[in-house]
Amino acid sequence: MKSWCAGTSETSFFCPQTMGSVEEMHGWSVKMSVPSVLAMVTVFSMIPGGVLSDIRGTKGLEAQQMAQGSPHLHRRLKRGWIWKQLFVPEEDPTLQVIGQLKSDSDRGDFSIKYILLGEGAGDVFEIDEFSGEIRTLKKLDREEKAFYVLRAQAINRRSNEPEEPESEFIIKVQDINDNVPQFQNEPYVSSIPEMCPTGTTVAQVTATDADDPMFGNNAKLIYSILQGEPYFSVEPKTGIIVTSWPNMDREAREEYLVVVQVKDMLGLSGGYSSSTTVTVSLTDVNDNGPTFQHHLYTFAVPENAAVGTTVGRVMAQDGDVGINARMTYSLEDDLEESSTFIIQTDPVTQEGVIVLAKPLDYEAKRRFVMAAEAVNDHVDPRFLPLEEFTDRTTLKIIVEDVDEPPVFLAALYEWKVPENAAVGTQVGSVSARDTDIVNNPIRYSIDKRSDSTKAFKIDPNNGTITVAKALDRETSNWHNVTVEAKETTQNHLSSSVVVFIKVLDINDNVPRLARDYQPYICEGTQAGELIQLLNAVDPDEPVEGHHFYFSMVPEKHINPNFTIRDNQDNTAGIVARRSTFTRKDRTQYLLPVVVTDSGSPALSSTTTLTVSVCSCQPAGHCPTGGVEALALSMGLSLQTLLGLLVCLITLTADLLSLSTSTATSFCAVSSNAGAEETQAEAAGGPGGGGEGAGAARDGVAEGAVLRRKRGRRSRLGLLPACGPAAPPPQEEREEAEEGGRQSQHTNVPERIASNRA
């Protein structure tokens, strides 16, 4: 049997662990200091009696089996370790021995090596490997760590085998009163209604103490009042603050500061204490009614005051605040005067605002007398009778006579006029009158600042407004004109009114393509593929919205290259008709597009687009399409310029040494070359010339290059400087003539010339 034993030199406790042979009976012993023994006795006394009985019963059963020589003596019985805690006081700077572990097999020959493992081993605690004494290495703080769980081993130095099985034990840090109680959730702010009864709960303060609440009175707290009596008191154990003074009035004092103290050690001397302040505010109850400071209030208002003008303000004082001070004002007078003025409550100042509700007329009525009443919105009969929540006063309002300007019969005027209205067309009339008794005559005029374009004029006598100049809705679709009416008397009083004139749209603008499109088609494009999506714009604004129709110029023959597909959604697409486009055959095509709107009558415009043939990248992008088209147009112009330049040089040379006829002949040849180029361009019309027109243009260009070569050779003495131009091949002339005939049928060259102009 192996066991742990705990004790001092005078005392030991037997702790059975496992059953073995009689020859192998061993045990551990834990020797402790006297304070530790006292603590062990205390803890041991708290162990339930059943556990001790089980230990005693187990020991008696083992002894009985040994005495009777039972054959089951060597059978292992499952036992449980029972370890007593070791204690060490906190904050003790003395490094001391707090206990000792010893095995029954230890004979004092240092053959047993003791090892300490677990929390704090080697850092906080150490064990003498020869004697088994456990010592502290530094001062401990229970608030940082209250206990340590360690493990002990006993190893035979010769065999390096365990003499005892490893087991755990606990070292507990014993608390001392070294912490000041602290209030939680500061600052404390509370509010209670005024006039509340005695014993009303105000707030609860809570303090905590980091010391051990299970050890002595170190963490036992007591609360008390340092400031705030006799109005408040505190429950000593719970920290609940209650009122102890009846009928506290907010109007007399609104705030109290209550200082509460907490002590540990149940308030005994030698303990720690701290304090906190609780701010207590009294909330308002409706214990005051409204009161007017005067019995009569007098106001004056001119007869020309506008409806909504504030005539004056009255104020009923109320000692309460917030919702309890809210009140509603009302007027009490005869039926005739009840609708002339109204009184409203200002939600910020709680004043009664007297407002003019109807126009005044000095000649009709010059004085108003009425009663005003103020009533609290929220009454509380617990504090006042209902009649004390109401007060009354008298209002007198005097109307003052003034000379009034003319008054228009309408606050504003709004008319409509079509944008094609002729000059002199009547748009509408305004009318004003003098409300004074004298009824002075009135003249009308238009404020020049409101009609800077002078689009309208007004008859000064009757106020009729007519069109003065042509209107354009696309330039200005609204005109806001200010008309002034002025008395012709000495004061010349005047008033004005705004006239809104809306210009109605008519279809007077042609639709156009939305932007300058530069379409291109990639080599290898298949028939039916979309080349360019087209959009159109129109400055007009039809009532039912825009509806654009896209088409090609009607021709005798169908365009073999492209077609326009109207998408019926104000867009259209240019679609390829064939699949054999190559730059070798032709680099550009001209395509006229007609856009028509849905107006009545319908308007249209024609735009000729240049479709370039491009050697596109794999993704379909044509980075050089625009550059190639530009180079083509520049190439044609360059031939003409070179011809003119050679002509000028030849003329200069002829003036010096040659005859005038040779120079004239050469100039004629150059001029014919330029004319042939122009004809080639016309032959390559939009969609009509096809490859024949391109061949004609190329043939003319080749003729011009040949003539330039001849000119250079003439200057070298090889050929004459000037001579008749070689005609293009018969096949090219026929293709060019056919292209020109097709262009005349479609009338496209006229549109191209118009666009270029």
Secondary structure, 3 states (H helix, E strand, C coil): CEEEEEECCCCEEEEEEECCCHHHCEEEEEEECHHHHHHHHHHHHCCCHHHHHHHHHHHHHHHHHHHHCCCCCCCCCCCCCCCCCEEEECCCCCCCEEEEEEECCCCCCCCEEEEEEECCECCCEEECCCCCEEEECCCCCCCCCCEEEEEEEEEECCCCCEEEEEEEEEEEEECCCCCCCEECCCCEEEEEECCCCCCCEEEECCEECCCCCCCCCCCCCEEEEEECCCCEEECCCCCEEEECCCCCCCCCCCEEEEEEEEECHHHCCCCCEEEEEEEEEEECCCCCCCEECCCEEEEEEECCCCCCCEEEEECEECCCCHHHHCEEEEEECCCCCCCCEEEEECCCCCCEEEEECCCCCCCCCCEEEEEEEEEECCCCCCCCCHHHHEEEEEEEEEEECCCCCCEECCCEEEEEEECCCCCCCEEEECCEECCCCCCCCEEEEECHHHCCCCCEEECCCCCEEEECCCCCCCCCCEEEEEEEEEECCCCCCEEEEEEEEEEECCCCCCCEECCCCCCEEECCCCCCCEEEEEEEECCCCCCCCCCCEEEECCCCCCCCCEEEEECCCCEEEEEECCCCCCCCCCCEEEEEEEEECCCCCCCEEEEEEEEEEECCCCCCCCCCHHHHHHHHHHHHHHHHHHHHHHHHHHHHHHHHCCCHHHHHHHHHHHHHHHHHHHHHHHHCCCCCCHHHHHHHHHHHHHHHHHHHHHHHHHHCCCCCCCCCCCCCCHHHHHHHHHHHHHHHHHCHHHHHHHHHC
